[in-house]
Amino acid sequence: MTGWFSVVLIAALLIAAAAILVRRAAQRWWDYLLILAGAGLLFRPLYEAVSGDVSRHLPAFLWSADADGKDQIILASVASTFLLPVIVAALTLLIARRLISSNRGS
């Protein structure tokens, strides 16, 4: 697999996951603000725990072997650093909303 294809695939998957989860979690305009605030609060913990250098978590064959590989790792790391907190915040809001609605129904 070529390195640039990996970067495009990783970024596209993260963008798609963020867009789908934000769209499903937000029912009112202030839900977008909740997701943004949650992403801001989750940025630092996720940066230190999960994101940052994605080459630690992904196999080496995804990246090119030359200096181009370093650029690919940087771009994929930037995408994961900024999109993972949004994904986790939207998923948290979606799960909380589902739990609250299921408790009201029973």
Secondary structure, DSSP 8 states (H G I E B T S, - for coil): --HHHHHHHHHHHHHHHHHHHHHHH--SHHHHHHHHHHHHHHHHHHHHHT-S-GGGTS-GGGS-SSHHHHHHHHHHHHHHHHHHHHHHHHHHHHHHHHHHHHHHH-
